[in-house]
């Protein structure tokens, strides 16, 4: 990797991290406690197989 590639990779990574945080703030403002409950059950950027939202949970959260 040359210097331009390293800078680009760092810039894009920062953009995704900052962008996802800003998007979460917008979703919290719009959906409130429903989205907060969703965030507690589902991971943010890195998926974890043991933390999935089941069909029944999704229906319950969507039905609020």
PQR file of N, CA, C, O and H, with PARSE charges and radii, in Angstrom:
ATOM      1  N   UNK A   1       0.837  -1.188   0.000 -0.4000 1.5000
ATOM      2  CA  UNK A   1       0.000   0.000   0.000 -0.0000 2.0000
ATOM      3  C   UNK A   1       0.881   1.250   0.000  0.5500 1.7000
ATOM      4  O   UNK A   1       1.892   1.326   0.698 -0.5500 1.4000
ATOM      5  N   UNK A   2       0.476   2.194  -0.780 -0.4000 1.5000
ATOM      6  CA  UNK A   2       1.195   3.465  -0.741 -0.0000 2.0000
ATOM      7  C   UNK A   2       0.446   4.433   0.183  0.5500 1.7000
ATOM      8  O   UNK A   2      -0.614   4.105   0.715 -0.5500 1.4000
ATOM      9  H   UNK A   2      -0.345   2.133  -1.348  0.4000 1.0000
ATOM     10  N   UNK A   3       1.004   5.608   0.358 -0.4000 1.5000
ATOM     11  CA  UNK A   3       0.439   6.570   1.304 -0.0000 2.0000
ATOM     12  C   UNK A   3      -0.976   6.996   0.925  0.5500 1.7000
ATOM     13  O   UNK A   3      -1.824   7.169   1.801 -0.5500 1.4000
ATOM     14  H   UNK A   3       1.865   5.875  -0.075  0.4000 1.0000
ATOM     15  N   UNK A   4      -1.238   7.165  -0.356 -0.4000 1.5000
ATOM     16  CA  UNK A   4      -2.571   7.581  -0.797 -0.0000 2.0000
ATOM     17  C   UNK A   4      -3.622   6.517  -0.466  0.5500 1.7000
ATOM     18  O   UNK A   4      -4.741   6.852  -0.077 -0.5500 1.4000
ATOM     19  H   UNK A   4      -0.549   7.024  -1.067  0.4000 1.0000
ATOM     20  N   UNK A   5      -3.273   5.263  -0.617 -0.4000 1.5000
ATOM     21  CA  UNK A   5      -4.212   4.181  -0.301 -0.0000 2.0000
ATOM     22  C   UNK A   5      -4.491   4.113   1.192  0.5500 1.7000
ATOM     23  O   UNK A   5      -5.633   3.885   1.594 -0.5500 1.4000
ATOM     24  H   UNK A   5      -2.364   4.992  -0.934  0.4000 1.0000
ATOM     25  N   UNK A   6      -3.484   4.302   2.010 -0.4000 1.5000
ATOM     26  CA  UNK A   6      -3.660   4.278   3.464 -0.0000 2.0000
ATOM     27  C   UNK A   6      -4.571   5.421   3.900  0.5500 1.7000
ATOM     28  O   UNK A   6      -5.491   5.226   4.694 -0.5500 1.4000
ATOM     29  H   UNK A   6      -2.557   4.487   1.684  0.4000 1.0000
ATOM     30  N   UNK A   7      -4.304   6.617   3.372 -0.4000 1.5000
ATOM     31  CA  UNK A   7      -5.127   7.773   3.719 -0.0000 2.0000
ATOM     32  C   UNK A   7      -6.569   7.549   3.271  0.5500 1.7000
ATOM     33  O   UNK A   7      -7.507   7.842   4.011 -0.5500 1.4000
ATOM     34  H   UNK A   7      -3.557   6.775   2.727  0.4000 1.0000
ATOM     35  N   UNK A   8      -6.738   7.030   2.059 -0.4000 1.5000
ATOM     36  CA  UNK A   8      -8.090   6.753   1.556 -0.0000 2.0000
ATOM     37  C   UNK A   8      -8.810   5.732   2.426  0.5500 1.7000
ATOM     38  O   UNK A   8      -9.983   5.912   2.753 -0.5500 1.4000
ATOM     39  H   UNK A   8      -5.976   6.793   1.458  0.4000 1.0000
ATOM     40  N   UNK A   9      -8.115   4.662   2.801 -0.4000 1.5000
ATOM     41  CA  UNK A   9      -8.735   3.633   3.638 -0.0000 2.0000
ATOM     42  C   UNK A   9      -9.139   4.199   4.997  0.5500 1.7000
ATOM     43  O   UNK A   9     -10.222   3.896   5.498 -0.5500 1.4000
ATOM     44  H   UNK A   9      -7.162   4.517   2.535  0.4000 1.0000
ATOM     45  N   UNK A  10      -8.288   5.006   5.588 -0.4000 1.5000
ATOM     46  CA  UNK A  10      -8.616   5.618   6.884 -0.0000 2.0000
ATOM     47  C   UNK A  10      -9.785   6.591   6.753  0.5500 1.7000
ATOM     48  O   UNK A  10     -10.664   6.620   7.614 -0.5500 1.4000
ATOM     49  H   UNK A  10      -7.408   5.252   5.181  0.4000 1.0000
ATOM     50  N   UNK A  11      -9.802   7.378   5.699 -0.4000 1.5000
ATOM     51  CA  UNK A  11     -10.870   8.349   5.471 -0.0000 2.0000
ATOM     52  C   UNK A  11     -12.215   7.638   5.278  0.5500 1.7000
ATOM     53  O   UNK A  11     -13.220   8.036   5.867 -0.5500 1.4000
ATOM     54  H   UNK A  11      -9.088   7.355   4.999  0.4000 1.0000
ATOM     55  N   UNK A  12     -12.231   6.604   4.466 -0.4000 1.5000
ATOM     56  CA  UNK A  12     -13.474   5.874   4.203 -0.0000 2.0000
ATOM     57  C   UNK A  12     -13.961   5.170   5.466  0.5500 1.7000
ATOM     58  O   UNK A  12     -15.161   5.149   5.738 -0.5500 1.4000
ATOM     59  H   UNK A  12     -11.414   6.281   3.987  0.4000 1.0000
ATOM     60  N   UNK A  13     -13.047   4.596   6.234 -0.4000 1.5000
ATOM     61  CA  UNK A  13     -13.433   3.946   7.488 -0.0000 2.0000
ATOM     62  C   UNK A  13     -14.040   4.957   8.449  0.5500 1.7000
ATOM     63  O   UNK A  13     -15.075   4.688   9.057 -0.5500 1.4000
ATOM     64  H   UNK A  13     -12.072   4.613   6.013  0.4000 1.0000
ATOM     65  N   UNK A  14     -13.419   6.097   8.590 -0.4000 1.5000
ATOM     66  CA  UNK A  14     -13.954   7.148   9.460 -0.0000 2.0000
ATOM     67  C   UNK A  14     -15.310   7.636   8.992  0.5500 1.7000
ATOM     68  O   UNK A  14     -16.200   7.896   9.802 -0.5500 1.4000
ATOM     69  H   UNK A  14     -12.577   6.315   8.096  0.4000 1.0000
ATOM     70  N   UNK A  15     -15.466   7.759   7.686 -0.4000 1.5000
ATOM     71  CA  UNK A  15     -16.739   8.197   7.110 -0.0000 2.0000
ATOM     72  C   UNK A  15     -17.860   7.213   7.448  0.5500 1.7000
ATOM     73  O   UNK A  15     -18.954   7.625   7.833 -0.5500 1.4000
ATOM     74  H   UNK A  15     -14.744   7.547   7.028  0.4000 1.0000
ATOM     75  N   UNK A  16     -17.590   5.928   7.307 -0.4000 1.5000
ATOM     76  CA  UNK A  16     -18.600   4.917   7.633 -0.0000 2.0000
ATOM     77  C   UNK A  16     -18.952   4.919   9.111  0.5500 1.7000
ATOM     78  O   UNK A  16     -20.125   4.810   9.468 -0.5500 1.4000
ATOM     79  H   UNK A  16     -16.701   5.593   6.995  0.4000 1.0000
ATOM     80  N   UNK A  17     -17.965   5.041   9.964 -0.4000 1.5000
ATOM     81  CA  UNK A  17     -18.218   5.042  11.405 -0.0000 2.0000
ATOM     82  C   UNK A  17     -19.023   6.275  11.803  0.5500 1.7000
ATOM     83  O   UNK A  17     -20.028   6.165  12.505 -0.5500 1.4000
ATOM     84  H   UNK A  17     -17.012   5.130   9.674  0.4000 1.0000
ATOM     85  N   UNK A  18     -18.581   7.444  11.356 -0.4000 1.5000
ATOM     86  CA  UNK A  18     -19.298   8.675  11.679 -0.0000 2.0000
ATOM     87  C   UNK A  18     -20.701   8.679  11.062  0.5500 1.7000
ATOM     88  O   UNK A  18     -21.669   9.074  11.711 -0.5500 1.4000
ATOM     89  H   UNK A  18     -17.764   7.534  10.786  0.4000 1.0000
ATOM     90  N   UNK A  19     -20.800   8.243   9.821 -0.4000 1.5000
ATOM     91  CA  UNK A  19     -22.093   8.198   9.151 -0.0000 2.0000
ATOM     92  C   UNK A  19     -23.077   7.279   9.841  0.5500 1.7000
ATOM     93  O   UNK A  19     -24.261   7.601   9.948 -0.5500 1.4000
ATOM     94  H   UNK A  19     -20.013   7.922   9.294  0.4000 1.0000
ATOM     95  N   UNK A  20     -22.599   6.133  10.311 -0.4000 1.5000
ATOM     96  CA  UNK A  20     -23.504   5.203  10.995 -0.0000 2.0000
ATOM     97  C   UNK A  20     -23.971   5.780  12.330  0.5500 1.7000
ATOM     98  O   UNK A  20     -25.118   5.567  12.725 -0.5500 1.4000
ATOM     99  H   UNK A  20     -21.638   5.872  10.223  0.4000 1.0000
ATOM    100  N   UNK A  21     -23.117   6.493  13.014 -0.4000 1.5000
ATOM    101  CA  UNK A  21     -23.529   7.125  14.280 -0.0000 2.0000
ATOM    102  C   UNK A  21     -24.565   8.218  14.042  0.5500 1.7000
ATOM    103  O   UNK A  21     -25.541   8.330  14.785 -0.5500 1.4000
ATOM    104  H   UNK A  21     -22.186   6.667  12.693  0.4000 1.0000
ATOM    105  N   UNK A  22     -24.349   9.022  13.002 -0.4000 1.5000
ATOM    106  CA  UNK A  22     -25.323  10.065  12.679 -0.0000 2.0000
ATOM    107  C   UNK A  22     -26.666   9.450  12.267  0.5500 1.7000
ATOM    108  O   UNK A  22     -27.727   9.956  12.633 -0.5500 1.4000
ATOM    109  H   UNK A  22     -23.557   8.930  12.399  0.4000 1.0000
ATOM    110  N   UNK A  23     -26.607   8.365  11.510 -0.4000 1.5000
ATOM    111  CA  UNK A  23     -27.839   7.690  11.098 -0.0000 2.0000
ATOM    112  C   UNK A  23     -28.583   7.120  12.308  0.5500 1.7000
ATOM    113  O   UNK A  23     -29.810   7.189  12.374 -0.5500 1.4000
ATOM    114  H   UNK A  23     -25.745   7.954  11.213  0.4000 1.0000
ATOM    115  N   UNK A  24     -27.844   6.561  13.257 -0.4000 1.5000
ATOM    116  CA  UNK A  24     -28.486   6.048  14.469 -0.0000 2.0000
ATOM    117  C   UNK A  24     -29.159   7.169  15.251  0.5500 1.7000
ATOM    118  O   UNK A  24     -30.243   6.973  15.801 -0.5500 1.4000
ATOM    119  H   UNK A  24     -26.847   6.505  13.204  0.4000 1.0000
ATOM    120  N   UNK A  25     -28.536   8.332  15.308 -0.4000 1.5000
ATOM    121  CA  UNK A  25     -29.159   9.468  16.001 -0.0000 2.0000
ATOM    122  C   UNK A  25     -30.471   9.857  15.325  0.5500 1.7000
ATOM    123  O   UNK A  25     -31.459  10.145  16.001 -0.5500 1.4000
ATOM    124  H   UNK A  25     -27.656   8.491  14.861  0.4000 1.0000
ATOM    125  N   UNK A  26     -30.481   9.865  13.983 -0.4000 1.5000
ATOM    126  CA  UNK A  26     -31.714  10.190  13.260 -0.0000 2.0000
ATOM    127  C   UNK A  26     -32.803   9.154  13.538  0.5500 1.7000
ATOM    128  O   UNK A  26     -33.964   9.503  13.753 -0.5500 1.4000
ATOM    129  H   UNK A  26     -29.678   9.631  13.435  0.4000 1.0000
ATOM    130  N   UNK A  27     -32.414   7.877  13.531 -0.4000 1.5000
ATOM    131  CA  UNK A  27     -33.396   6.819  13.778 -0.0000 2.0000
ATOM    132  C   UNK A  27     -33.926   6.874  15.210  0.5500 1.7000
ATOM    133  O   UNK A  27     -35.109   6.627  15.444 -0.5500 1.4000
ATOM    134  H   UNK A  27     -31.471   7.594  13.356  0.4000 1.0000
ATOM    135  N   UNK A  28     -33.060   7.195  16.160 -0.4000 1.5000
ATOM    136  CA  UNK A  28     -33.513   7.341  17.542 -0.0000 2.0000
ATOM    137  C   UNK A  28     -34.488   8.504  17.677  0.5500 1.7000
ATOM    138  O   UNK A  28     -35.482   8.406  18.397 -0.5500 1.4000
ATOM    139  H   UNK A  28     -32.099   7.396  15.970  0.4000 1.0000
ATOM    140  N   UNK A  29     -34.208   9.596  16.990 -0.4000 1.5000
ATOM    141  CA  UNK A  29     -35.110  10.745  17.051 -0.0000 2.0000
ATOM    142  C   UNK A  29     -36.468  10.419  16.439  0.5500 1.7000
ATOM    143  O   UNK A  29     -37.499  10.896  16.913 -0.5500 1.4000
ATOM    144  H   UNK A  29     -33.401   9.676  16.405  0.4000 1.0000
ATOM    145  N   UNK A  30     -36.464   9.607  15.388 -0.4000 1.5000
ATOM    146  CA  UNK A  30     -37.724   9.297  14.711 -0.0000 2.0000
ATOM    147  C   UNK A  30     -38.516   8.185  15.401  0.5500 1.7000
ATOM    148  O   UNK A  30     -39.732   8.295  15.553 -0.5500 1.4000
ATOM    149  H   UNK A  30     -35.626   9.220  15.003  0.4000 1.0000
ATOM    150  N   UNK A  31     -37.824   7.102  15.826 -0.4000 1.5000
ATOM    151  CA  UNK A  31     -38.524   5.935  16.347 -0.0000 2.0000
ATOM    152  C   UNK A  31     -38.418   5.753  17.854  0.5500 1.7000
ATOM    153  O   UNK A  31     -39.139   4.935  18.425 -0.5500 1.4000
ATOM    154  H   UNK A  31     -36.835   7.012  15.703  0.4000 1.0000
ATOM    155  N   UNK A  32     -37.542   6.493  18.505 -0.4000 1.5000
ATOM    156  CA  UNK A  32     -37.449   6.497  19.962 -0.0000 2.0000
ATOM    157  C   UNK A  32     -37.151   5.149  20.593  0.5500 1.7000
ATOM    158  O   UNK A  32     -36.194   4.470  20.219 -0.5500 1.4000
ATOM    159  H   UNK A  32     -36.957   7.158  18.042  0.4000 1.0000
ATOM    160  N   UNK A  33     -37.986   4.769  21.560 -0.4000 1.5000
ATOM    161  CA  UNK A  33     -37.747   3.546  22.339 -0.0000 2.0000
ATOM    162  C   UNK A  33     -37.796   2.288  21.489  0.5500 1.7000
ATOM    163  O   UNK A  33     -37.112   1.316  21.810 -0.5500 1.4000
ATOM    164  H   UNK A  33     -38.763   5.320  21.863  0.4000 1.0000
ATOM    165  N   UNK A  34     -38.573   2.271  20.424 -0.4000 1.5000
ATOM    166  CA  UNK A  34     -38.623   1.099  19.549 -0.0000 2.0000
ATOM    167  C   UNK A  34     -37.254   0.840  18.945  0.5500 1.7000
ATOM    168  O   UNK A  34     -36.785  -0.299  18.933 -0.5500 1.4000
ATOM    169  H   UNK A  34     -39.128   3.060  20.163  0.4000 1.0000
ATOM    170  N   UNK A  35     -36.611   1.882  18.446 -0.4000 1.5000
ATOM    171  CA  UNK A  35     -35.278   1.706  17.866 -0.0000 2.0000
ATOM    172  C   UNK A  35     -34.247   1.410  18.946  0.5500 1.7000
ATOM    173  O   UNK A  35     -33.305   0.655  18.703 -0.5500 1.4000
ATOM    174  H   UNK A  35     -36.992   2.806  18.456  0.4000 1.0000
ATOM    175  N   UNK A  36     -34.403   1.980  20.119 -0.4000 1.5000
ATOM    176  CA  UNK A  36     -33.493   1.708  21.237 -0.0000 2.0000
ATOM    177  C   UNK A  36     -33.553   0.219  21.612  0.5500 1.7000
ATOM    178  O   UNK A  36     -32.518  -0.394  21.874 -0.5500 1.4000
ATOM    179  H   UNK A  36     -35.168   2.593  20.317  0.4000 1.0000
ATOM    180  N   UNK A  37     -34.747  -0.356  21.639 -0.4000 1.5000
ATOM    181  CA  UNK A  37     -34.899  -1.790  21.896 -0.0000 2.0000
ATOM    182  C   UNK A  37     -34.248  -2.617  20.786  0.5500 1.7000
ATOM    183  O   UNK A  37     -33.590  -3.623  21.053 -0.5500 1.4000
ATOM    184  H   UNK A  37     -35.588   0.141  21.426  0.4000 1.0000
ATOM    185  N   UNK A  38     -34.438  -2.185  19.551 -0.4000 1.5000
ATOM    186  CA  UNK A  38     -33.822  -2.863  18.410 -0.0000 2.0000
ATOM    187  C   UNK A  38     -32.294  -2.837  18.534  0.5500 1.7000
ATOM    188  O   UNK A  38     -31.632  -3.850  18.309 -0.5500 1.4000
ATOM    189  H   UNK A  38     -34.972  -1.369  19.334  0.4000 1.0000
ATOM    190  N   UNK A  39     -31.741  -1.675  18.893 -0.4000 1.5000
ATOM    191  CA  UNK A  39     -30.293  -1.546  19.048 -0.0000 2.0000
ATOM    192  C   UNK A  39     -29.756  -2.469  20.134  0.5500 1.7000
ATOM    193  O   UNK A  39     -28.639  -2.975  20.026 -0.5500 1.4000
ATOM    194  H   UNK A  39     -32.278  -0.852  19.075  0.4000 1.0000
ATOM    195  N   UNK A  40     -30.544  -2.688  21.175 -0.4000 1.5000
ATOM    196  CA  UNK A  40     -30.104  -3.557  22.269 -0.0000 2.0000
ATOM    197  C   UNK A  40     -30.048  -5.020  21.832  0.5500 1.7000
ATOM    198  O   UNK A  40     -29.302  -5.810  22.410 -0.5500 1.4000
ATOM    199  H   UNK A  40     -31.452  -2.277  21.263  0.4000 1.0000
ATOM    200  N   UNK A  41     -30.828  -5.384  20.819 -0.4000 1.5000
ATOM    201  CA  UNK A  41     -30.903  -6.777  20.390 -0.0000 2.0000
ATOM    202  C   UNK A  41     -30.035  -7.107  19.188  0.5500 1.7000
ATOM    203  O   UNK A  41     -29.669  -8.267  18.998 -0.5500 1.4000
ATOM    204  H   UNK A  41     -31.434  -4.742  20.349  0.4000 1.0000
ATOM    205  N   UNK A  42     -29.694  -6.107  18.365 -0.4000 1.5000
ATOM    206  CA  UNK A  42     -28.981  -6.351  17.111 -0.0000 2.0000
ATOM    207  C   UNK A  42     -27.684  -5.536  17.114  0.5500 1.7000
ATOM    208  O   UNK A  42     -27.701  -4.355  17.459 -0.5500 1.4000
ATOM    209  H   UNK A  42     -29.991  -5.165  18.519  0.4000 1.0000
ATOM    210  N   UNK A  43     -26.556  -6.156  16.731 -0.4000 1.5000
ATOM    211  CA  UNK A  43     -25.296  -5.423  16.696 -0.0000 2.0000
ATOM    212  C   UNK A  43     -25.278  -4.362  15.608  0.5500 1.7000
ATOM    213  O   UNK A  43     -26.051  -4.423  14.652 -0.5500 1.4000
ATOM    214  H   UNK A  43     -26.542  -7.116  16.450  0.4000 1.0000
ATOM    215  N   UNK A  44     -24.394  -3.394  15.762 -0.4000 1.5000
ATOM    216  CA  UNK A  44     -24.313  -2.292  14.813 -0.0000 2.0000
ATOM    217  C   UNK A  44     -23.608  -2.659  13.521  0.5500 1.7000
ATOM    218  O   UNK A  44     -24.251  -3.132  12.584 -0.5500 1.4000
ATOM    219  H   UNK A  44     -23.767  -3.344  16.539  0.4000 1.0000
ATOM    220  N   UNK A  45     -22.310  -2.454  13.450 -0.4000 1.5000
ATOM    221  CA  UNK A  45     -21.579  -2.662  12.209 -0.0000 2.0000
ATOM    222  C   UNK A  45     -21.067  -4.080  12.016  0.5500 1.7000
ATOM    223  O   UNK A  45     -21.003  -4.565  10.886 -0.5500 1.4000
ATOM    224  H   UNK A  45     -21.788  -2.069  14.211  0.4000 1.0000
ATOM    225  N   UNK A  46     -20.706  -4.744  13.092 -0.4000 1.5000
ATOM    226  CA  UNK A  46     -20.139  -6.086  12.984 -0.0000 2.0000
ATOM    227  C   UNK A  46     -21.170  -7.135  13.398  0.5500 1.7000
ATOM    228  O   UNK A  46     -21.562  -7.188  14.563 -0.5500 1.4000
ATOM    229  H   UNK A  46     -20.759  -4.350  14.010  0.4000 1.0000
ATOM    230  N   UNK A  47     -21.610  -7.965  12.457 -0.4000 1.5000
ATOM    231  CA  UNK A  47     -22.622  -8.974  12.791 -0.0000 2.0000
ATOM    232  C   UNK A  47     -22.094 -10.016  13.766  0.5500 1.7000
ATOM    233  O   UNK A  47     -20.930 -10.411  13.705 -0.5500 1.4000
ATOM    234  H   UNK A  47     -21.291  -7.922  11.510  0.4000 1.0000
ATOM    235  N   UNK A  48     -22.951 -10.446  14.648 -0.4000 1.5000
ATOM    236  CA  UNK A  48     -22.636 -11.524  15.590 -0.0000 2.0000
ATOM    237  C   UNK A  48     -23.748 -12.554  15.485  0.5500 1.7000
ATOM    238  O   UNK A  48     -24.908 -12.228  15.737 -0.5500 1.4000
ATOM    239  H   UNK A  48     -23.897 -10.126  14.698  0.4000 1.0000
ATOM    240  N   UNK A  49     -23.426 -13.789  15.121 -0.4000 1.5000
ATOM    241  CA  UNK A  49     -24.471 -14.796  14.884 -0.0000 2.0000
ATOM    242  C   UNK A  49     -25.361 -15.061  16.096  0.5500 1.7000
ATOM    243  O   UNK A  49     -26.518 -15.445  15.926 -0.5500 1.4000
ATOM    244  H   UNK A  49     -22.484 -14.054  14.916  0.4000 1.0000
ATOM    245  N   UNK A  50     -24.858 -14.870  17.300 -0.4000 1.5000
ATOM    246  CA  UNK A  50     -25.661 -15.155  18.487 -0.0000 2.0000
ATOM    247  C   UNK A  50     -26.583 -13.988  18.852  0.5500 1.7000
ATOM    248  O   UNK A  50     -27.421 -14.132  19.742 -0.5500 1.4000
ATOM    249  H   UNK A  50     -23.918 -14.558  17.437  0.4000 1.0000
ATOM    250  N   UNK A  51     -26.448 -12.851  18.195 -0.4000 1.5000
ATOM    251  CA  UNK A  51     -27.318 -11.706  18.456 -0.0000 2.0000
ATOM    252  C   UNK A  51     -28.129 -11.406  17.206  0.5500 1.7000
ATOM    253  O   UNK A  51     -27.823 -10.476  16.460 -0.5500 1.4000
ATOM    254  H   UNK A  51     -25.768 -12.734  17.472  0.4000 1.0000
ATOM    255  N   UNK A  52     -29.163 -12.200  16.989 -0.4000 1.5000
ATOM    256  CA  UNK A  52     -30.021 -11.968  15.838 -0.0000 2.0000
ATOM    257  C   UNK A  52     -31.420 -11.626  16.330  0.5500 1.7000
ATOM    258  O   UNK A  52     -31.802 -11.962  17.451 -0.5500 1.4000
ATOM    259  H   UNK A  52     -29.412 -12.955  17.595  0.4000 1.0000
ATOM    260  N   UNK A  53     -32.155 -10.968  15.492 -0.4000 1.5000
ATOM    261  CA  UNK A  53     -33.524 -10.595  15.810 -0.0000 2.0000
ATOM    262  C   UNK A  53     -34.432 -11.666  15.224  0.5500 1.7000
ATOM    263  O   UNK A  53     -34.497 -11.841  14.008 -0.5500 1.4000
ATOM    264  H   UNK A  53     -31.844 -10.695  14.581  0.4000 1.0000
ATOM    265  N   UNK A  54     -35.125 -12.373  16.091 -0.4000 1.5000
ATOM    266  CA  UNK A  54     -36.022 -13.425  15.643 -0.0000 2.0000
ATOM    267  C   UNK A  54     -37.285 -12.856  15.012  0.5500 1.7000
ATOM    268  O   UNK A  54     -37.592 -11.673  15.161 -0.5500 1.4000
ATOM    269  H   UNK A  54     -35.072 -12.231  17.079  0.4000 1.0000
ATOM    270  N   UNK A  55     -38.006 -13.710  14.311 -0.4000 1.5000
ATOM    271  CA  UNK A  55     -39.223 -13.289  13.620 -0.0000 2.0000
ATOM    272  C   UNK A  55     -40.257 -12.724  14.597  0.5500 1.7000
ATOM    273  O   UNK A  55     -40.887 -11.704  14.317 -0.5500 1.4000
ATOM    274  H   UNK A  55     -37.756 -14.671  14.191  0.4000 1.0000
ATOM    275  N   UNK A  56     -40.429 -13.386  15.738 -0.4000 1.5000
ATOM    276  CA  UNK A  56     -41.403 -12.910  16.725 -0.0000 2.0000
ATOM    277  C   UNK A  56     -41.002 -11.559  17.317  0.5500 1.7000
ATOM    278  O   UNK A  56     -41.843 -10.684  17.521 -0.5500 1.4000
ATOM    279  H   UNK A  56     -39.917 -14.214  15.966  0.4000 1.0000
ATOM    280  N   UNK A  57     -39.691 -11.403  17.590 -0.4000 1.5000
ATOM    281  CA  UNK A  57     -39.216 -10.113  18.110 -0.0000 2.0000
ATOM    282  C   UNK A  57     -39.406  -9.004  17.094  0.5500 1.7000
ATOM    283  O   UNK A  57     -39.792  -7.892  17.453 -0.5500 1.4000
ATOM    284  H   UNK A  57     -39.008 -12.114  17.424  0.4000 1.0000
ATOM    285  N   UNK A  58     -39.138  -9.295  15.829 -0.4000 1.5000
ATOM    286  CA  UNK A  58     -39.301  -8.285  14.786 -0.0000 2.0000
ATOM    287  C   UNK A  58     -40.774  -7.861  14.675  0.5500 1.7000
ATOM    288  O   UNK A  58     -41.075  -6.677  14.526 -0.5500 1.4000
ATOM    289  H   UNK A  58     -38.824 -10.198  15.537  0.4000 1.0000
ATOM    290  N   UNK A  59     -41.667  -8.818  14.747 -0.4000 1.5000
ATOM    291  CA  UNK A  59     -43.097  -8.481  14.695 -0.0000 2.0000
ATOM    292  C   UNK A  59     -43.499  -7.636  15.903  0.5500 1.7000
ATOM    293  O   UNK A  59     -44.249  -6.668  15.773 -0.5500 1.4000
ATOM    294  H   UNK A  59     -41.423  -9.780  14.868  0.4000 1.0000
ATOM    295  N   UNK A  60     -42.995  -8.008  17.073 -0.4000 1.5000
ATOM    296  CA  UNK A  60     -43.345  -7.269  18.283 -0.0000 2.0000
ATOM    297  C   UNK A  60     -42.824  -5.834  18.209  0.5500 1.7000
ATOM    298  O   UNK A  60     -43.541  -4.892  18.548 -0.5500 1.4000
ATOM    299  H   UNK A  60     -42.386  -8.794  17.179  0.4000 1.0000
ATOM    300  N   UNK A  61     -41.566  -5.669  17.763 -0.4000 1.5000
ATOM    301  CA  UNK A  61     -41.013  -4.323  17.654 -0.0000 2.0000
ATOM    302  C   UNK A  61     -41.705  -3.518  16.550  0.5500 1.7000
ATOM    303  O   UNK A  61     -41.925  -2.317  16.706 -0.5500 1.4000
ATOM    304  H   UNK A  61     -40.983  -6.434  17.488  0.4000 1.0000
ATOM    305  N   UNK A  62     -42.042  -4.161  15.460 -0.4000 1.5000
ATOM    306  CA  UNK A  62     -42.705  -3.472  14.354 -0.0000 2.0000
ATOM    307  C   UNK A  62     -44.149  -3.119  14.640  0.5500 1.7000
ATOM    308  O   UNK A  62     -44.715  -2.234  13.998 -0.5500 1.4000
ATOM    309  H   UNK A  62     -41.864  -5.136  15.333  0.4000 1.0000
ATOM    310  N   UNK A  63     -44.751  -3.807  15.602 -0.4000 1.5000
ATOM    311  CA  UNK A  63     -46.159  -3.585  15.890 -0.0000 2.0000
ATOM    312  C   UNK A  63     -46.437  -2.495  16.887  0.5500 1.7000
ATOM    313  O   UNK A  63     -47.595  -2.243  17.219 -0.5500 1.4000
ATOM    314  H   UNK A  63     -44.291  -4.526  16.123  0.4000 1.0000
ATOM    315  N   UNK A  64     -45.402  -1.840  17.373 -0.4000 1.5000
ATOM    316  CA  UNK A  64     -45.602  -0.783  18.363 -0.0000 2.0000
ATOM    317  C   UNK A  64     -46.262   0.418  17.775  0.5500 1.7000
ATOM    318  O   UNK A  64     -46.502   1.398  18.480 -0.5500 1.4000
ATOM    319  H   UNK A  64     -44.461  -2.044  17.103  0.4000 1.0000
TER
END
